[in-house]
Amino acid sequence: MNDITLNITVSEGKLIFKALVELPFKLVFELIGNINQQTNAQQRNNESDEIVLKLNKREIEIIKEALVEQPFKMVFSIFEKISKVESI
């Protein structure tokens, strides 16, 4: 599968984690591990607030499914970013 590059802030990453833990473990455990691994590698190497995630289409769908259950005002910016990368 082709990877999709999603640029998010650390705060947005925390919101994604918060949303993902509400879904069944079987559905999200690999995705949480993947995001955690990428985030930790990037945060060790720089002080930037930006995280660049390489995700496949299915992982993006799971994230969207999780975010739908969160208050829209909190997750709007993430949906906006996902929408932009999906249209590329």
N, C-alpha and C positions, 0 to 999 in steps of 0.2 A: 504494500500500500504506500501511496505517496504521503509523506509527512507534511503537515501544515504547521507553519511557524506562527506562534501566538505570543505577542509581546504584552506582558502584564506587569503591574506593579506588585510589590511584596504584599500590600494590603489586599489587592485583588486575588492574589494567590491564597491568602488566608481565607477569604470569602469562598473561594472554590473548594478548599479543604472542608470548611464548615458545611457547605452544601453536600459534598460527596459523602460525608460520614452519615448522612441521613438516609442514604440509599442502602440496599442490601449489600453486605460485605462481599459476597460472591461476585457481585457485579463490579465493584469498585476497587478491590484490594490491589490489583495489578496497576491500575491507573494511578492510585494514590502513591504506590511505590515508585512508579515512573516519574511522576511530578516531583516527589520528594528528592529523588536522586538527582534530577536535573537542577532543581533549585539549590540543593546543598552544594553541588559542584560549582555553580555560578557564584553563590554568595561567599564561598571561601576565597575566590579569586578576585573579587572586587567589592567595592562599597556602594555600587549602584543600587538604586531602588527598582531597577527594571529586571525582570526575569524573562528569558526567551525560552519558550517551550516548543519542543518538536513533538507533535501529537498526530495520530492518524485520525481519519474521519470518524471512526467508531468512538474513539476517546473524546473527540469534540462533542459528539452526540450525547454521550453519557454526562459530560459536564453541563451541557444545555439542559438535559433532563433534571439534573440536580438543582441548577440555578432557578428553574421555573418555580420551584417551591419556596424560594427566598423572596423577601420584600423587593419589589421591582426597583425602588429608589436606590437600594444598596448594590444591585447587580447590573444596572443598566449599562454602565461603562464596559463591563465585560461582554455583554451581549453585542454591544456596538463593535467591539474589537473582533469578536468571532464573526460577525456578519461581514466585516471588511475582508477578512482572510478567506472566508468561504466564497466570496464573489470573485476572487482572483483565479 
